[in-house]
Amino acid sequence: MEQALNAEKRVMDDTPEPLPPLLGVPVPVKDLEPVAGAPLTLGSYPCRDTVAPDDSGLATRLRRAGAVLTGKTNTPEFGSSCHTENDLAPPTRNPWDPTRTPGGSSGGAAAAVAARLAPVAHGSDGGGSIRIPGSACGVFGLKPTRGRISGAPNRADLLGLSTSGPLTRTVADAALLLDTMAFTAPGDPFRAPEHEGSFLDHVRDGPGTLRVGTYSGTGAEGAQIHPDVRAAHEETVAVLTGLGHEVEEIPVPHDVHFGGHFAEDFGTLWSAMASAAPVAPEHEHELTALNRWLRARARETPMPRLVRALGRLQRGVHSFTAATAHLDVLLTPVLTRPPVPIGHFTQEGPEQTFALMTEFAPFTSLYNVSGQPSVTVPLNWSPAGLPIGSMFSAPAGGEGTLLALSAQLERARPWTDRVPPGL
């Protein structure tokens, strides 16, 4: 309330100085990002009493832009899963059907935006954690190019998988947040291609005629596409064609460019990321079963296997980006199924949980490995009224193309008038 009152005073000032772009806008922050004086639980029971002493670089930028940081949104422990259930709080529920998951790991952020608790929200994405809940909750989510948003000074993501990004109801709001969030800092291990001007400018411009490559094969054993998702994907292809874009089918990259090893190698990296969270040995037993299992896997992984996984993934990315260099945009589903029930992923042991996660979201992690920008656009709903997003990805530095195309799709098939039941 104090932040909001201060913003109001600035607006009502008789001789106001130029006002910052997010003045007075409520922006909740995912509970993996430090905000001074706010909880920093990381969704983990051992961290239940932790309070952040300082703002992260990103939180500092949001404050300077005038945002009102209203609180923290729920996340699974360490952001390690594609559902938002932890041992600290009741599960986050999907506003379109409270018996179902909002996805994860930015499930609290996406649910807040979908339920009109906030107009926009901060999220982060290391394997699909913005796009998965964006699709499940029927909101727009953007994972920027690797290096576009620095993790300084708190986060050291040596594998380059994770980045912050916005979850919003409109494309223009996502562009506005990206303009605020984008920054670099000395010592950053990755830098995105330079972007001139405002990302918001692209929302006003048409995308022109784009060459769109599409595939709907999962590249993951046992991951079958639900008929509602397949129908939604075909509908999106038809919309693109109707708008004059050139759409062509391309081979499933997981099989062609990664030699069938993608899921195995990405799993090795995911275990390594889970092991990086600082947990005292005497508190390991308090972690969720999934993270105990991931961290045990990491400890049992010889260094040469990690290096081999990184090498195979990098060679696959080189092959994939070369083969798709003639395309402006790639289109796939986000998920293989509409949102699943709460508890779907945790009925059995952690190894089965990880397998179910891979089956549910086999499309998203490729673009964390490649570092390319990727968005989920809420274009379709199932016959049961559940959101089904479409994922568009572009070459590194291509956020402008994705924003221009997404804004064109928003004009062609508006989604902001859709409201979850009961709201």
N, C-alpha and C positions, 0 to 999 in steps of 0.2 A: 504493500500500500504506500509505503514511503517513496519507493521508486516511481510509482504511478503519479503521486501528488507532485513530485519534483518535475516529472514530465509535463504535467498539466500547467504548472507555473511557467515553464519555458514557453509553452504554446500561447498562454494568455498574456505574456509580457507585452507591454505597449511598444517596446522597441526591441523586438527579438533579434538575436543574431541568427545566422542561417541555421536551420534546424536539421539535425541528423536524420538519416533516412528511416530508421526504425523507432523513432521517438514514440514511447508509450505502447509499443507493440509487445504483447506478452509472448515470451519465447521460453518454454520449458527446455531443460537441458538433460540429455541422457545421463544416467548415473554411472557412466564410465569417465566423465569429463569433470575436472575439478572446477568448482565455483566456490569462491571464498566464503566460509561460514556455513556452507550447505553440506549435507551428508555426502560422503563419497564411499558408498558401500560396495560398489562394483557388483551388486546383486549377490554378494557372498556373505554367508553367516559370520565367518571370522572377521570380516570388516564392518560388522553391523554398527559399531560405535565410532567409526572414522568420520572426521569432519575435515574438509579441505581447508588448509591454512591460506591458500592463495588462489587466484583465478588462473586458469590456463591461458595461453595466448589467445585461443579462440574466444573464451568467455570475456576476456578483456576487449576484444574487438566488438563483440555484441553489446557490451556496456557502452563503449564509445559511440556506437551507432544509435544509442538511445533505447535499446531494448529493455523491457522489464523482465528480469529473470525470475519467473514465478516459482520455480522449484525444479525438482529432479524427476525424470520419468523412469519407470521400472525397466529393468533389463535382466535377462538370465545371468547367472554367475559368470563373470568375466566376458560376457557377450559370446559365450562359446556355442550357443545353440540357436536353432531357428524357431523357437517358441519362447514365450516369456513367462516362465515359471521358475521360481527359486524358493529357497528355504526362509526367506525374510518376510514375505508378504503373500497375500492371496494371489492366484494367477491373474495376470492381465487378460481381460476378455475382449472379444471382438464385438464392436458396437453393432454390427450387422446381425449377429447371432451370438449372444453371450455364452452359449454352450461351446463355442469354438474359439480356437486360438487366433490372436491377431498376427501370428508370426513373430519373428525375432531376428536379431536381438534387439532392434529398436522398436519392439512391440508396444511399449508404453508410449513412445512418441507418436507412432502412427495411430494408435487408439485414441490418444488425446485429440489429435487433429480431426479424425473421423467423427468423434463424438462431440465436436465443437467445444471442447474444453480449452482449446487454444487455436488461433488461426494458423500458426506454423509451429514447427518444433525442430530442434537440433537432433540429428541422429548420427550414427557412424556405421561403417560397412567394411567388414574384413573378409566376408565370403558371401555377401548378399543381404546384410543386416539392415539396410535401408530399403532395398527393392522388395525383399520378401514380405515384410509387414506392410509396405506401401501397396503391394498387390492384394494382400489379404484384407486390408482395411479400406480399399477403394480411394486412396489418396496418391498424389504425385510424389515420387521420391527420386532424388538425384545423387548418384555416386560420382564425384568429380574425377578428373584425371589424377593419377598418382602424382603427388607433389604439389597439387594446386592449393591444398589447405595444409599448412604445417601443423605438426603435432607438438611443436616447441611450446614451452620448455620441458613438458612433462613426459611425453610419449616418445619412446624409441622403438619404432617399428622397422627393424633391420630387414625384414622380409618384404616390406613394401606392400603388404596386402590391405591394410586398413586405412581409412580416411573418414573424416567427418563430412557431413552433407545435410541438406535440408529435406524435410518432409512437410508438404503443404497441400492445400486444396487446389490452388491455381498454379499454372506454370510461371506467371509473372512473379508471384511471391517467391517461388524457388529461385528465380534469377536474381531477385533483390537480395535474398539471403546469401546467395553465392557471392555476389558483389561484396557483401560485408565480410563473409567468412574467409575469402581467399587471401592468403598472405604467405610469405616465405620468411625464413629466419636463418641466420648464419649457422652453419653446421648441418643443415638439412641434407639427408643423403640422396633425396630425389628432388628434381625440379620439373614442373610441368612446362610445356611450351608457353611462351609469353602470349598473353591475350591483351589486345588493345581495346580500349574503351570499356563500356559497361556490358555485362552479360544481359542486362535488361533490354538493351537495344535489340538483341536478336529476337525477342518476343514480338516486337513490333514489325519485324521484317519477315517476309515470306521465305520459305526455305528453297524456293526454286524447284526444279525437277531433280529428284534424288534417285540414285541407283541404290536399291535396297536388296541386300542378300538375306535370305531367310532359311532357317532350318528348325525342325521341331523334334528331331531325334535327341535323346537324352545323353547318349554316351555312357550311361550308368546301368549296370546289370540290375534287372528287376524293376527299373523305373519306367512305368508305363504311363502314357498320357491319358488322363480322364477324358471321356467324350465331351464334357462341357468345356474343358480347356482347349481341346482340338477345334471345336466349333468356334470358340472365341478367337483362336489364332487365325482360322480361315476368314472370319469376319474382318479382322484387322487387315489382312492381306487385301481383301476386297475394298476396304475403305481407302487404303493407300493407292490401289490401282485407280479407283474412282477419282482420286485427287490428282492423278496424272503422273505418279511416280512409277519408276520401272522396277519391278520386283522379279527376282530370280532365285530359284532354289539352289542352295549350296550344300556340299557334304557336311555331315556332322563333324565339327573340328576335333572333338575329343578322340575320335577314332582315327581320323586321317593324319592329324598333325602331332598328336601326343602318343601315338603308338599303343593306344589302349591303356596307358599307365596313368592317365590324368587323376582319376579318383584315388589311386594308391599314393601318388606323389603329393597330391594336395592334402590327403589325410596325414602324411608325415609332417607337413608344414603346420597343419592345424594343431597337431599335438605339441609341436615346438612352441607355438604361440601360447597355448594353455599353460605350458611349463614356465613361461616367463613371469606370470603373476607372482609377486612376492608373498609367500605364505610360510610362516614358521613351521618347522617340522612337527611341532607338538599340536598344530592346528590342522594338519592335513586331513585328519579323520572327520573334520567338520565340513569339508567340501562336499558338493554334490557328487553322486556316483559317477556322472559323466566326466567331471573334471579330475576326479581321482584316477579314473581309467586313462584319460588323455595324458595326464602327467606321468603316470606309470609307463605308458607307451613311449613317451619322450625319453625317459631315463633309460629305457631298454633299447633305444635306437642308436646304433653306432654312428659316429660322426660321418664315416664314408657314405652311409645310406642317406643321410640328410643332404650331403653334397651331391650325391647322385640324383636325388629327387629334384633339387634346385636346378641342376644341369639339364635334366630331361625336360623340365617345365620351361626353362629358358629357350631351349632349342625348339620346343613346340610352339612357343610364342613367336619366335622368328619365322617359322614356317607358316603359321596361321596368319600373321599380319602381312606377310608377303603375298599369300594367296588371296587375301581379301583387300589388297591395296586399291583395286579398281572400284571398290564400293564405298559409298558415302556413309551408309548406315547398315547395321545388322539387326534383324528382327527375330525374336524367339518368344516363347512363353516365359513367364517368370517362374511359375511353379507347375508341377505335373497335375495338381489337383486343386479344387477350391479349398478354402480354409477347412482344416480338420478339427475334430473335437479336442477340447482341453484334455490333457492326459494321454493323447495319442502316442506321444514320443516316449513316455516314461513308464509304460506298463510292464516292460521287461528290463533286462540289464542294460548297462551303458553301451555295450557293443551293438546291441539291437537298436538302441536309441540313435547311435551314430549312423547305422545303416538306414533307418527310417528317415533321418535328416537328409541323407544323400539322395534317397528316392524322391523326397518331397521337393527338393530344390537343387536339381543337378545343373541348371543353366547358369546360375549367377556367378559362381566362384571363378569361372574362366576369366572374367573381366577384372577380378581382383589380381589374378596372376599376371595378366597382360598390362594392367594399369590403365586400361582404356576407360573413358567416361561411359556411364550407363544409367538409364532411367527406367522407371516403371510408370506407365501411363494407364490410368483407370478407364479403359475404353469399354469394358464389357462386364456383364453380370450374368450369373448362371440362372437357369429357370427357377431355382429356389431363392433367388435374390441375393446371392453371395458374390462379392467382387472378384473379377478375374482380370489381372493386369496384363499388359503387353510390354515386353522389354525391348528397348532400342539401345544400341551401343554404337560408338563411333571411334574413329582413330584417335590417338592421343591428342589432346588439345581441342577436340571436337565438341565441347559443351555447347558452343553457339549453334552448331547444326542441330543438335538434339533439342535445344530449347526452341528453335524456330519451327522444327517439325512438330514438336509436342504442342506448341501454341496453335499451329494450324489444325491439328487433330482436335484440340479443345474447342476451337471454333466450329469445326465440322460436326463433332459429337459431344456437346457440352455435358459435363458430368457433375458440375457443382450444385445443380438443383436436386440431385439425388441425396436423400437424407436417410440415415439408418432408422429403422422402426422405433417409434416412441420418442423421437427427438422433435 
